[in-house]
C-alpha cells in the first residue's frame, strides 16, 4: 500500500478522523502545539518509518514528514478501507535524542 498517498488523498477529500488521543497529544506536545495544517503538511511529504499491518481494528503506519517550516513530525495513521477514511491515532514531534535523522530509533 502507498501509505503516504492514501493518507494524503484522505486529507484532500476531507476523510480524516482524529482520535481523542491525537487531539490531546497535539495540544500538549512538549515542543509546542501541533496544528491540523502542520499534520497535513507533514503527511504531504512523508516517508514510512514503520508499518503495523496487524494493528486492530485497522492496519496502521508511522510516518515521518516535515512541515513547511521544517518542523519534524511523526504521524501514526490507520486506514479504514471500508469507509476509505484515515484515522490519525497520534502525532508528535520526535525527540532528536531518541531518533537518528527522525527515521531510526536510537537504542
C-alpha positions, 0 to 999 in steps of 0.5 A: 500500500502507498501509505503516504498517498492514501493518507494524503488523498484522505486529507484532500477529500476531507476523510480524516478522523482524529482520535481523542488521543491525537487531539490531546497529544497535539495540544500538549506536545512538549515542543509546542502545539501541533496544528491540523495544517502542520499534520497535513503538511507533514503527511504531504511529504512523508516517508514510512518509518514503520508499518503495523499491518496487524494493528486492530481494528485497522492496519496502521503506519508511522510516518515521518514528514516535515512541515513547511517550516521544517518542523519534524513530525511523526504521524501514526495513521490507520486506514479504514478501507471500508469507509476509505477514511484515515484515522490519525491515532497520534502525532508528535514531534520526535525527540532528536535524542531518541531518533537518528535523522527522525527515521531510526530509533536510537537504542 
